[in-house]
Amino acid sequence: MKLSIPIRKLVGRTPLSARDAFVPPKSARGQSAVQALNSSSYLRIGVPIPSLMPRAYALVLFTITGATGILLGQQSAPDLVLSNGKIITVDERFTIAQAVAIRGDHIAAVGSNQEITQLAGPNTRMIDLRGRSVTPGLIDNHMHLLRAATTWLRELRFDGVESRRRAVDMLRARVKAAGSGEWIYNIGGWAHQQFADDPKPFTREELDRIAPDNPVALQESYYQIFLNSRALRALGIEANAPDPPEFVKGSIIRDAAGRPTGVIKGDIAATRPVANRLPKVAPDQLEASSLALVKDMNRAGLTAFGVPGCIDDVLQIFQKWKTQERLNVRIFCMDGAAAGTPAQVDSTLRQIARMKLFQGDSSIDNIFFGESVYTPLHDPMFALKSDPKPDQLEQWRRIAQEIAKAGLPLHVHAELRDTIDAFLDQIESLNKEYPIKNLRWVFAHVNQIDASEIERMKKLGIYAAVNPWAVINGGIMHEGFGDGAYDMPPLSTIQNSGIEWGLGSDGTAANQYLPFTTLYFAVTGRMAGGAKVIRQTIGREDALIAHTRKNAYAVFQENNLGSIQPGKLADLVVLDRDYLTIPAEQIKDIKPAMTMVGGRVVYDAALQPAASR
């Protein structure tokens, strides 16, 4: 049997407007096991990425006897072959294969064991998967990754910890290792309702017993913070004394006698004064902290991120690693000077006119204005209702219209129903003069979205970056929203609507960062710890697509990432159990055995200790 395989190769570039139309390829039919003609292995014409689109393509034909595979470029042997596995490609047909060949940083071929292993040469490294499953690298469409680097080495992380006893043991161990007077803290990523064995808050007295000589601050998401007596003193919070002026009025909880209980409560604004006082890593430790953060992300199976706020000091470290060919994640930044007053809007408009996106590559790039536009309309995380005012919407519209006029993508925080409706009203109006359909605008979080809003977003071409806060905050959301929280977010409604959407975390403070915990939530409706908190769930295939291929689209990398297909970058995760067949309740327990970025092994469970944070 002879198979002629067309491979389109980039040979030239020309600048394109960000408003040029996106033209998806037609589905391929009659594919071989090696997926030679799979539609998404073709470069797509018209993706709205300025200065990065091909001007012309060369068509190269290879004839391969026996349909053994695809090798891009010259028919040299692959550098690496993974065989005897279950390759969950997450391509358009959700094809399952047995083996994958990698050359350089790209996937060269995907197919059966026989087809792929015979491509190996004398210098090809062979990995026997021994039946294990492989997925594309997991992509988080919205994580504050670089911000986390400024504290990561110092934090005591409770992500994925479902036992209060274990959390206390971790706290005791950290106190034992710390010097007297050293802060012990974390900044979100957990809530006490995730402790299946004993879901109760920490108390000042308990923390005093555990850490009598160290200030302790344990922040639950952005909802509340638990402090011990040493921390209260360090923050200037005293019995029968006025609250320090930087704290939101009423956020310092006191008992009937006026003594502080050790709880600071009241959403992001209330928690911020404490977080601002916590020591960040020293400048000479920032690279080590960034490295520890990236290692934990790779350990979780994460390989790429949409990142709000790419902090310059950390970004420089990532750029250095890229130059040294040791950057083990891909980051796609969203930046822009959000305005808080009408006067600041004028400055923001001038900045938008100067913004140049898509100047990077598939490792690091700046791709969005976001995540805030006009901060008075940035919904607080635990607010129950919003009330956008006409004067506020006028300022929001000024900025959004300038973004559309400039042909730029926008990624905006949009959570509560009234806010989402108001944003859509403004966009539908400005869309008449400055069409946004091909700009890939994004609404992020959207936990309270409804079917009518989804349909309006779909018509405008707006992508839904669903960041389900209920993964750890389900108990809190049920306290506030009652039974309405069972539809926050309405995952099955979103999935069945046909809108472009994907899953992310909004970690590492608002939410936990572990992708298999998010997938478990999407499939079972259960938060970390096992409590049922939403009723609209989706199938595990759709959930995986939302955390891989659909998120590749969200970060303008659908030609490079999100599925295991010839020609795409070799970002893969080898799992310790089969995501598709294990009981749904065990999805959260999946552990990557190996993570690869660009064909390089960046995490190997057999070689590295377990996470200690």
N, C-alpha and C positions, 0 to 999 in steps of 0.2 A: 504494500500500500504506500502511495506517495501523497504527501500533503504539502501543498504550497502555502506558505504562511507569510502574509504581508505584515511588515513591521514598520510603523511610521517613526521616523527619526527626525528630531529637531535639527534643522540646519541653519536657521536664521531667526532673527528677532526684529520686531518692529513695535514701537509704542502703540498702544490702543487706549482709547478712552475707557474709564471704568464703567461707563454706561453702555458699552457695546453689548450686544445681546449674547446671552449664554445659549449655546446650541447643543443639546444633549445628543449623543449618538443613538442610532437605532439599535435595538436589541439584536445580538447575533444569534444565529440558529445553527444547528447541526455541528456543535463543537465536539472536538475530541476530548479525551480525558485530560489532556494537557492544557485545555482551555485556550488553544492557540488564537482563536478569533474572538475571545470574550470582549464584549463591547467596551468595558471600562479599562481595557489595556491600551486603548487608543488615546492619543492626545486629542483633546477636544478644542475645537476652534471657537473663539469668541468668549472664553471665560473672562469676566471683567477684571483683569489684573493688568494695570498699566505697565508697560515696558517689559512684560515677561511673556507675552504671547508669541507663538511661532508665526513667522511670515510665510514660510514655505516648508514643505516636508519632502523628504526623499523616500521613495517606496523601495524597500529592499525585499527581495524574494529569496527564500531559502527552501530547498526541497529536503525533507527529512524522511528517511525510510523507516517505516514501521510506526510512525506517529509518536516518536520517542520524546519529543519535547521542544521547547523553544529556548534558544540561546540568543540573547540580544547582541547585536554587533557581530564580531567574529565568533566562529563556532569553537571557541576554546572550552576546555572543561570547566565546570563550576568550581568555585573555591570551597563550597560547603554543600553537603546533601543531608537533609533530615528525612529519614525513611521509617517505615513500619509504624506510622502514626495515623491519627485521624485529623486530617487537615481541614479545619472548618474555614473555608475560604472567605465566607461572607461576601461573595460576589453577587451579582444580580440574581442568579439562580440558586444561591446558597449551596453551591456545589461542595461535596465532601470528597477529598482526595486522600492519598496515602503518603505522598512524599512531595518534597519541595527542594529545588536546587537554587542556590544563591551564587551569584558572581559579583564581586565587589560589594556595593551597597544595595544592589537591586535583586529582585527575584528573577531568575532566568527561566524556570520551568516549574510547573505544578502538574502532578499526575499520579499514576500508579507506581508501586515500588519498582516494577520491572522497567517501566518507561524512564524513570528518573535515575535509578542507580546505574544504568548502563551509560549514562552521560558522564559519570565520574572518571577522572583521570588519576594518574599516579600520585598527584599532589593534592587531590581533593580530600578534605576532611569529612569523615562520615560520622553522623550521629544517629544511633539507633534509638528511636523514640519509645520503643517497647510498648506500643499501643496507646501512648498518651495523646491527648488532644492538643491541638495547636490552634490558636486564634490570631487574628491581626492584633497588633499592639493597641491597647485601649487608649482612646482619646477623650480627654475631658474638655468640654467646650467652654468652661468658665471656672477657672480656679485662680485664686490670688497667690500664685506660686512664688513669685519673686519677693513679695512682701513677707511670706513665711520664712524665707531664708534669713531674715534679720533676727529671728528669735529661735529658729528650729533647734539648734544645739542645746539651748537652755530649757526648752519646753519638756514637760512630762506629758506625753500625748496619751489620750485614752481612746483614740480611734479604734473601733472594733473590739474594745474591752467590754464584755457582756457580764462580767462578774464584779460586784462591788468589792468582794474580798480580794480579788486580784488587783483592783485599782488601789486599794489601801496598801497592799503589799508593795506595789510599785512605788507608792508615795513614801513608805517607810524606807525602801531601798535608796531612793533618791536623797532623802534627808540624811541617811547614814553616810552617803558619799559626799555630801555637801559640807562646806565649811560653816562654822557658826555665823549667823547673820546673813547668809546667802539666800536670795529669793528662790523659792520653789514655786513654779507656776506653769500654767498652760493658758493658751488663748483660744478657747473654743474647740470645736471638733467633736463634742460629746454632750450628752445630757444625762442626768441621773436616771431617767426612765429607761435607759438602755441596760441597766443592771438587772438582769433577769432574776438573780438570787435575792436581791434586796434593793428595790428601786426607791431609795430615799435620799434626800439631799444630805450634803455634809453640814455639820454644825461647827460653830466657832470652838466649842469645847472639845469636840472630837479632834479637830485639827491642832488645837493647843497640846493635846496629849501626844499626838504623833510628832509634832514639830515645835517643841517649846522654845527652841533657840533660833528658829528660822521663820521669816515671814512667808506665808503661803497664800496664793491667790489661784483659785481653780475656777475658770470661766466656762460656764455652760453656754455653748453657742454664743449668741449675743443677748441672751435672756437675763442671766444673773451671774454674779460672782460670789464665791464662798471664800471668806477671809478668816484667818486666825487673829489672835490678839496682837501678835507682833506686826502683822500686816496693817491692822487698823492703826496702830501707833505710828507706823512708818508713813501712812497716808494722812496723818493728822486728824483722824476721826476719833473723837473722845466722847465719853458719857456726859450728858447734860451740858453740851457745848454746841455752838452753832456748827452746821456742816461747812466743810471747806468750800470756798466759793466756786471752785471748778466743777463741783458735782451738781447734777440735775436735782432740783428741789424735790424732795420726797423719795429719792432713789436710795438713800441710806436707811435701811430698815432698822428701827429701834423698838425695844420692848416698852411696856407700859411705864417703866421707871426712867426711860430716856437713854438706856444703855444700848449701844449698837450691837445687833445680833450677829454681825459678821456677814450679812447678806447685802449686796448692792444689786438693785433690780430696776429694770426699766428700759430695755432695748439698747440699741447701739449707743445712743447718746449717754446713757447711764453707765455703761461699761467702759466707755472710752477714757474717762479720767484715770481709772486704774491702769488700763493697758498702757497709757502714755507714761506712767511712772515706772513700769517694769523695765528692768535692764535688758537692753538688746545685746547681741553678741558684740564683742570688741571688734574694731575695724580689722585687726590682724587675724581675727577668727572668722571673718565673714565668708571667706572662701571655704573653709572647713565646714561651716554651717550649711552653705549652699550644697556642698558635696554630700553631706549627710542627708539633706532633703532629697536630692536627686536619687540617691541610693534607695531611700524609702519609697519613692515613687516607682522606681524600676522593680523593686521587690513586690509592689502591689500590681504590677503588670501595666503601668501607665508609661506611655512613650511620647505623647504629644499633648499640648495644652493650648487653649485659648486663655490668654492671661490679661486680666484688667490691671493696669498700672505697672508697667515694667520699670521698676526702680532702677535708676541709672547705675548705682554702685554694683548692684547684683548683675545687671545686664552686661556690664563690662567684664565680669568674671565669666559669664556664659560665652561672650564673644571670644574671650581668650581661649577657653576650652575648645570652641569651634575651630579656631586657627590651629590649635594643637591636635585636632582630630580626636578629642576625647570628650566631646559634648554628648551626653547620654540621654537627652530628651530634646524634643523640638518645641519651640515656643513661638506663639503667634500673638503679638501684642495688640492691645486695644488701649489707646491713649488719646488725650485731648483735654483741653482746659475747660472743664465744666464751669458754668457761671452760677453764682448764688444771688446776684442782684442784677437789676436792669443795667447798671453801669458796667458791670463785668461782662455782660452779654456783648457789648461793643468790642471788647478785647478778644473775646472768644471768636467773634466773626472774623476779625483780622487774622487770627491764628488759623482758622479753617482755610482761608484763602491761600495760606502758605504751606499747608500740609501736603506731604508727599508720602503716600503709602506704597507698599509693594516694592521696596527698594532692596529687600533681602532675598532669601531663598527658602528652601524646604527645611532648613534647620532653625533659622531665626528670621522673623519678618514682623513688620508692623502693618496690620491689615484693617483696623477699624478705628473710627472715632468712638469713644465710649469709656466707661460704661454709664456715666452720668451725663446729662445734657443740661438741665436746669435743676439745681439741687433742691429747691423747695418742692419739687415734684418727684423726688427720689423716695419712694415709699419706705418707711421704717419696717424692719423685718417682722415685727410682731404686732404691727398696727392692725386693727380689725376692720377699718374702713378708711377710705381716702375721700377728699373733697377738693379736687383741683379747681382753683379759682380762675376766672377769665383772664385776669392780669398775669397770672403765672403761666397760663397756657399761651398767652401772646408771646412771652419771652421764650418759652420752649419752642414755639413755632418759628420764631426768628432764627434760632440756631439750627433746627432741623431743616428748614428751607435752605439755609446756606450750605449745609452738608449735602443735600440733594442737588443743589445748583452746581456744586463742585464735583458731583459724580462720585462721592465717597461712600463706602459702606459705613453703617451705623450699628452699634451693638449697645442697646439701652436697657437699663434696669426697669422692668415693668412687672408689677406683682399683683396689685389689688384691682378688682373688676372696674371700679370707676376710673382709675388711672389708665388702665388699658383702653377702655372705651374713649376716654378723652384724647389719648395719644392717636388712636385710630381716626378720630374725627379730624385732627390736625393733618395727619398724613394723607388721608383721602382728599383733603382740600388742596394741599400743596402738590399732590401727585398730578393734578390736572395741568400744572405748568411745568413741573420738574418730575417726570416719571421716575419712580424708584424701583420698579419691578425687577430690573436686572442688576441692582446694586447689592443684593443680598443683605438687606437690613434685618436685624435680629432683635426680637424681644427676649430678654433674659429673665429667668425664674418662673414667671407666669403660673404660679401655683393656684391662683384663684380664677384662671381663665375659664370661659364658658364656650359653648358650641358656636354661638353667633359671632363671638370675637375671633374664634379660630377661622371661621369662614371668611370674615373680612380680611384677616391677615393673609390667608391663602390667596385671595384675589389680588392682593398687593404684592405677593411674592415675599412676604416676611417670614423668616425662619423662626421657629420656636426653640430656644435653648432652654430646655426644661431642667431646672435644678431643684429637685424635690427635697425641700427643707425637712419634710416629715420623716426622712430617713433617721434622723436623731431627734427631731423636734415634734414628732407625732403626738406625744402626750401633751406638750405645751399647746399645740394647735387645737387639739380637741377641747382643752380647757377654755380657749378663747372663742373658737368658732362652733363648738358643739358638733352636731351631726354633719354640718356643712364641711367639716374637715375631712370627711370620708371621700370627698371629691376634690381634694387638694393634694396633688394635681389630678385632673381627670384623664388619666393615661389612655384608657381605651377610647375615649372620645377623640383625643388628639390623634392616636394611631389610626383610627377608622376614618378620620377626616381626609386623609391624603395630604395633609400639609407636610412640608419639609421640617423635620424636627430631630433633635438628638438629646441625649442625656449628659448632664454634667453634675458637678457637686456644689459649686460656689464655696468650696473649701478654701482655706483650712480652718477658718474660724466659724463661719455660719453653719458649716456642715462638716462631716467627716469626709475623708478623701478616698476611701477604699472602693474601687469600682465594682468589685463583686458583691459588696454590701448594697450598693445602689442597684445592681441587677437583681439581687434577691428581693429587694423592696419592690421593684417594678413588676416582678413575676408573681410574688406572693401577697403584696399589699401589707407586709409586716415591716415595722421599723427595726433597727438594731435592738436586740434583746427579745424580739419575737412577738410583740404586741401588734394586733391587727389594727392598722390606722387608716388605710384607704381601701375602697371597694373596687375601684376601676383599675384593673391590672391588665397586663399584656403578656403575650407568649414569649418564651425565652429567646426564640429566634429574633423576633422584632426588637426585644430589649438589647440583644447583642448588636444588631444592626445600628440601633440608635447610639450605641457607645463606641462605634467604630466607623463604618462607612458613612453614615449620615453626618457624623461629626467631622469627617474629612472634608465633606462639602462645606460645612460651616466655617472651616478655617482655610477655604480656597485650595485644598490639597487633594481633591478627589481623584486627580490623575496620578498621585504619588502614594497616598496612604489609604487606610481604611479597609482594605481587603487584600487577600493573598493571591495575587495575580501576576503573571509575567509582565515585566516592565515597571512594576511598582517597587517602591523602597521596601527593603526587607526588615520591617518592624514586626516582630512576631513574639508571641507568648506561648510557652509550653506549660500546660496545666498539670496539676497533680491528680486530677480526676476529670471525668467527662462532663463538661458543662451541659451538654444536650440530653444526657440520660440520667444523671443523678437525681434523687428526689429534690424538688424545688427548695425545700427547707435547708438543703445543704449547699446551695449556691454561694451563700455568704462565707462558707468555710473553704472554698477553693483557694489554693495557694499556687502561685506561679512557681514552677520548677526552674524555669529559665526565661529570661527576657532578652530580646535582641533588638537593637536599633541600628538600622543601616547595615545589617549583616554581622554586626559585632555583638558578642555576648556581653551584656552590661549587668546582668544579674544571673547567678547560678546558685540555686539553693544548696547544692552540695558543697559549695566552697565558702559560703558566707554565713555568719551567725544571724540569729533571729533579731528582729528589731527590738530595741530596748526602750524606746520612747513611748 
